[in-house]
């Protein structure tokens, strides 16, 4: 038996909607306040990180730690080597991760988290620069930081003023700002991003066509310009991609014949037809160095099911939308 679901009254529904909008408004106001306070400190933080050959070690306790994990992941995926370490673990052996060439990015809204004291003192003793994200410019974290990134003091959306809400959102936004500025300074490209994201639909879309082809990708089915109609049909059938490449005498691409072209040819005298009579002479093609996102865009924009990968004017592979969908390149 399914549990009974409590139904709120219309007045309660309206009140909950008002409260939700208030929370969103408070978050928007917090971000606007953060935007107004960003100054040269962020640029100095970037200079510190860019001048250090080692990793950025990110740490934070509680909700700040959860945000810190995301910031570390964003840094790592956009060209800045970074990882997250729990501050309590640092006091029990993981301080060894803070090498002489690293930078510590420490996060604490109050700036007084006791778990941060040991790593902060360790950094001071070993000349490891600290970048501190906090809402209190007079806090222990701010005083121990080479570059304190002080966020504005704003009310939490929590009615008790306890649960981190606006403060964690500002921290997340400030971490994103830091990562994106570093990304710009490093001139980190979409190709670089793809190398860091080989999995998932995003990573696949950033792959080059050559990477998609791999070492064992079968070449496309081909026929000569003067191939008989029966040869064309057999080649398309054996190729199992719904199309065949028509080649000039020197092996360069002359055109494409699709299943649709074959069906339309039956309206004529097929006994007299050769490949050159029914091919499309200007097929859509891509090069091996283009991204797979370009392939997907071309297929969609031209409303076609397949296209050739061409290198030195010769077809080296055929891409079919069905196999892209099966592999997850097209959702």
ZAKOL-963371 format. One record per residue (C-alpha): x, z, y; residue in one letter. Coordinates in pm, whole numbers, plus 50000, padded with zeros to 5 digits. Example, Ala and Ser with C-alpha at 12.3 -4.5 7.8 and 13.67 -1.06 7.14 Angstrom:
! ZAKOL-963371
512305078049550a 513675071449894s 
This chain:
! ZAKOL-963371
500005000050000x 501424989850338x 501945017950589x 499495018950877x 500925004351196x 500135023851508x 498535002551779x 499245011152141x 496455011652394x 496364985052668x 497575010952919x 500485020152693x 501394983652643x 501434978453019x 503525009853073x 506064999552809x 506374965152965x 506954980853307x 509615003853163x 511384975252986x 511464954953307x 512834985253490x 515704987953241x 516504951053286x 516364955153664x 518734984953652x 521144964653442x 520984935553685x 521654958853978x 524604973953790x 526124939753732x 525604930654098x 527354962854199x 530204954653961x 530534919754109x 530924934454457x 533724958054348x 535944932754165x 539164929854363x 542864923654318x 543094949754044x 541754925053788x 544424899753887x 547084926753852x 545754935453506x 546054898853408x 549624897753542x 550544927953331x 549074912653015x 550624878453076x 554044893953133x 554004912552801x 554844893452481x 553084917752248x 549464924352161x 546804939552380x 545664970652193x 542114980052290x 540775015052239x 537735035552333x 535555063152193x 531865061252100x 529885033952274x 532995024752472x 534685018652139x 531944995052026x 532294975552351x 536064976752312x 535824960451971x 533894931652121x 536344928052411x 539264927252167x 537534900151964x 536834879552277x 540444882752393x 541774872952052x 539544842252028x 540444829552375x 544234829952360x 545174866352420x 546404883752104x 544434915952077x 542984940751831x 540984973151845x 542245006951728x 540095038451718x 541685064551947x 541295092651694x 543255072351439x 546075068351690x 546625105751687x 547005104551309x 549675077951269x 548355046751436x 550315052851756x 552935031951576x 550815001551664x 551725007052028x 555074989452027x 557324986252330x 555994951252411x 552254959152386x 549674967052651x 546994993552604x 543494985852732x 541705019452729x 537975023352797x 536125054852899x 533245057153141x 534145092653240x 537865086753199x 538135120953036x 537595113552664x 539855138452490x 540625114052207x 542365091552461x 544815117752584x 547365114052305x 547655075952328x 547775077552709x 550565103352706x 552405083352440x 552235052152655x 553525070752960x 556485084352763x 557345050252620x 556815028752932x 553855010352779x 551514998953057x 547895010153042x 544914991553185x 542065016153217x 538375007553246x 536445036953389x 533795046453643x 535865074853785x 538865065853995x 540125102053995x 539915106453616x 542785112853377x 542505077053247x 542675062153596x 545695083753688x 547525073853368x 546835036653415x 549265011653558x 546164992353663x 542875011553679x 539804989153673x 537285012053836x 533645002553791x 530955014354032x 529085046453958x 525495036653885x 522625054453714x 522145048853345x 518845033153240x 518325062553006x 515645085753156x 517875115553074x 520935098753220x 522735103452888x 522625072452666x 525215046952785x 523295016252902x 524245002553242x 527785015953201x 528364998052870x 526894965953009x 529284967053306x 532214973753074x 531264944352856x 530934921653160x 534254933553302x 535934927152965x 534484892152957x 535704886053312x 539204897353216x 539224875252906x 537964844653091x 540474848153374x 543264851553117x 541864821152936x 542054801253260x 545584813053334x 546714803252984x 544984769153019x 543334775952684x 541484744152582x 538484736152366x 540924723652102x 542744757052111x 539394774652081x 538564753951775x 541794764451603x 540684800751643x 537154793251514x 537454772651195x 534264787351050x 530624784751148x 528814756951328x 530794763151648x 534124759951471x 533014729351280x 531844711951596x 535294717551750x 537124702851451x 538724668951493x 537364640251289x 540724638751112x 540354674951004x 536854667250876x 538204637550678x 540834658550505x 543384644550264x 540954631850001x 538144616550205x 537014583950044x 537384552150252x 534184533650342x 532744505450135x 533834471750275x 533004434850238x 534464403150383x 532734383250658x 531804356050410x 530634379550132x 527454368549955x 524264388550008x 524414402249653x 527954415049717x 526754432450033x 523894449649848x 526214460749568x 528764474549815x 526144494950002x 524764508249672x 528194518149540x 529274533349871x 526214556249875x 526334560050254x 523644535050350x 526084511350517x 529064488950456x 531924478350683x 532394441250736x 536064431850773x 537894403550938x 540544385350738x 543224408750876x 541334439950765x 540074449851109x 536464460051161x 534124430951240x 530794448751209x 528424470451010x 525564462850774x 523044490550708x 520164494650465x 517874484050748x 519784451650800x 519434443950430x 515684449850433x 515234427750736x 517264400050572x 514624395650304x 512474377850562x 514984349150543x 516534328250268x 518894353950120x 520564328149898x 522204312850207x 523074345750382x 526594359450407x 527724392850552x 528574378550893x 525004365950937x 523314399850924x 525934424351048x 525864442551380x 529044431451553x 529404461551784x 529064492251563x 529364527451703x 532774541551608x 534944572051669x 538654578651645x 540264604651416x 541254626951707x 537754629951852x 535814662051794x 533014664551543x 530724674451830x 531304639151967x 530204624651634x 526994645051630x 526254635351992x 526774598251921x 524544598851614x 521784616351807x 522084595852127x 522044562451944x 519494573451683x 521674561451397x 522414576551057x 526054566751020x 529154554851201x 532704545151117x 535944563451186x 538354536751305x 542134538951329x 544234509151441x 541004488651447x 540474495051076x 537674516450925x 539144546450746x 535974566950686x 532234566150728x 530224595750858x 526614599650746x 524234623550917x 522924636250582x 526314649450473x 526814665350816x 523514683350779x 524404694550428x 527774708050545x 526274726150845x 527574704051124x 524004695451224x 521344722651232x 
